[in-house]
Amino acid sequence: MDLGLTGKTALVTAASKGMGKACALGLAAEGARVVVCARTEADVNAAADEIRAKTGAEVLALRADVTRADDVERLVARAQDRFGAIDVLVANCGGPPRGGLEQFTDEQWHQAFDVAVLSTVRLIRAVVPGMRGRRWGRILTIQSTSVKQPVDGLLLSNAVRPGIAGLVKTLSTDLGKDGITINAVLPGRIMTDRFLSGARQAGVPVDEYVARSSQDIPLGRVGTPEEFANVVVFLASERASYVTGVAMQVDGGVVRGNV
């Protein structure tokens, strides 16, 4: 199936590892030119080299922290200077730390909002004018199943991330007039460094942690970054032209609600 991504330009943030890198690889494999960023220059350069070697795609690697407004502006400007308007945005970011009510200060609540919500708003705001000009665009934001179902031990994520669903649904009405779709993609338990860090925090071997984490997943296992990226790449494609305003979980069936 031709996904219609050849020659498109995709910006993927937090793309040096895990789901972000898998999304960048998937888009590049479909013929897109890819702009990747991360906070550590050496890491994002290594990821870009890997993507080039595996796909032969044009890749621009930039250091940027998407929680900083100046970095977002500079990132998008550099991408546009190199490739023109951005066709696909995959707004990825880190997640707030684990913990409960008594553990977090006001500053940590502000930081959680900056990471999960404000960074996404700034990225969308920066790319939309170019998408409107072309009357075509795909905006994806990677969040968490906590948008739909609270995750034990993740108070900040449970409280902040559901706001993204409201953002996506609200913007879909306005952006749709210009041929731009916007969707949130919600990973469940995916085999990333962040997921595996839970083993260290729990003080158990990785194999035991993965086995425990798989017990209440209907598919019986933790997902891979590539499986998650496959959904993102489809939603970024021409083939997903009638899908917008959706918060879609990729979780092996963990979310038990009907929406």
N, C-alpha and C positions, 0 to 999 in steps of 0.2 A: 504494500500500500504506500503510495506517495503521499507524504504528509504535507507537502507544499511548503517546506521550510528552507529549501535550497535558496541561498542568496539573502535570506533574512538575517537581521542582526539581533542577537539575544544578549542581554545583560543579566548575569547571574551573580548575586552577591553572596558573601561568605562561602566561596566556592573552592577553597583549598583542600577540602576533605569532605567525607561523609555525603550527605544528601545533596549538598550544593555542587560538589564536584561531579557526582553521578548525573545530576541534571545537565550540567555543562557538557559532559561527555555525550549524553544522549542527544542533545540538541546539535552538537557538532557532527555526530554520526549521521544526522539527517540532512546535513549540508548547510547548516547555519554558521555564520560567523559569530564568534563568541567573545564577549568581554567578561572577564572574571576578576573578582576582587576579594581581598581578605586583609586582615589587619597586619599580618606578618608578610613582608615582601618575599622572603626566601620561600615560604610555603606556597604562596600563590604563583610564583614563578615555576616552582616544581610541578604544580598541578597543570599549569599551562603547557609545559613541555610534554607532560604525559598525554594531554588531550591532543596536541599536535601530532605526536608520534602514533597514537592509536587511530586518528581520524583523518589526518592531513588537512584539517580545517585551519582557517585564519583565526588566531587567538590573540587578544590583547589582554595582558595581565597588569593590574594596577593595585597598588596598596591603598586601602581605604577602610575607614571605620564608619559604618553606616549610621552610627548613633551621633555622628558629628555632622552638622549641617554643611559646613564648608567642604568636608570630604565628599558628601553626596553631590554637591554642585560641581566640584572638580571632576569627580568620577564620570558623571553624565556628559559634561562638556568634552572631556578627553575622548570618550566613546563616540560622541557625535562628530568630533573633528576627524576621527579615524575612519568611521564607517557610515556617517550620516545618521539620520534619525533611527532610534531604537525601535524595533518592531515587537520584540518580546522582552518583558521584564519578569524575572524570577526573583522576587524580593525575599531573600532568606536572611536569617539572623540567628544569633545565639538565643538561648532561653534563659529566663530568670532562674536564680538558684532555688534549691529545695529549702523547705522550712515551713514553720507554722507562725501563727499570729504574733506571738511574743518575741520572735526572733528578728523581725524586720523593723528597721527605722523608716522614717518618712523618706529619707534619701534613697533607700533601697526600693521603696515603692515608686518613686520618681524614675529611678533607673530602669525598673521593669517596664514602665510605660514607654520610656525612650526606646528600649530595645524592641519590644513587641509591636508597638503601635506607631510611635512618632517616626521611627526610621522608615516604616512602610509608607506612611503618608508623604514623607519628603521624597522618596524615590518615585512614587506615583506622580506627584506634582511635577517632578522634573522631566518625566518622559512623556506625559500626556500631550503637550503641545505638538511634538513631532508626530505622534500617532494620529492626532486630529488632522494634521496637515496631509498625511497619507491616507486618511480615512480607513485605517486598518491598525489593529494592535491587539496584543495578548498580554494581560497582566495577571500574574500568579503570585500569591503570597503564601509562603510556607509557614504554617503555624503549628497546631497540635490538636490532638483529639480532645484536649481540655476545652476547646471551643464548644464541644457538644456534651462532654461528660467529664466531671471533675476527676483528676488523677491524684491518687493518694500522695500526700507529701509535697504537692506542688501548688501551694496556696497562691503565690504570685501569678503563676501561669493561669490557674483556674479563674482568677479574678480579672486579669487584664486581657487575655487573648480573645474571649468572646466578643469584645468590642470590634474586633476585625471583621466578624461576620456581619455586624451592622454596617460597617464601612463598605464592605464589598457589595452588600445588597443595595445600599443607598446609591453608590456610585454607578452601579450597573445600569440604572435608568438613564443617567446623563450620558455616560460613555457609549452606550449602545447606539445612540443616534449617529455616532461617527464611526461605526463599525469596530468598536473596541470592546472586547470581552474582558471581564475581570472575575476571577475565582480564587477562593482560598483552598489550599490543599493541606490536609490534616494528617500528618504521619502518626501512627501508633508506635509500637515498639519496633524500631529499625536498628539493625546491627551497625551502629556508629560508635565512635569513641565516646561520645556523650552518653549513649545508652550503657556502654560497658563500664563507664565510671561508676555506675550504680553498684557494681560488684565490689569495688574498692570501698565505697561508702558503707556497704553492708557488711564488709569484712568476710566475704565468702569467695571461694574460687569462681572464676569466670564461668566454667562449665555448669556449675551448680546454679549460679545466678541466671544463666540463660534458660536452663531447664525449668526453674521456678517461674520465670517470667512467661514461659510458653504455656503454662498449665491452663490459664483461662482464656487463651486465644483460640477461637473456634477452629482455625486452620492448624493449630497445634505447633506453631513455630514462630520465631521472630522473623520479620521481613528483612529484605536486603535493600541497600540504597538503590540498586538498579531497578528493583520492582517498584519502588516509590517513584523513581525518575521516569519510568515508562508512562505513568499517569500524567505527570507534569508535561512531558513532551507531547503527548496526545492533546492535552488541553491548550498547549501553545500552538497547535497546528491549524491548518486550514480545515481539517476534518472536524474540528470541534467548534465550528462556526455558529452553532445554535445553543451553546452552553455558556451561560453567564449568570452571575449573581449567586453562585453555588458555593457551599462549604462542603467539600468532598473528603471524607476520611479514607485513608489507605492504611488499614489497621488489622487485616486478617479477621475482622468481625468483632473486635473488642467492644466497640460502641454498640450498646444494646437498644438505644432509642430508635424511633421510627423516622426521625428527620435528620 
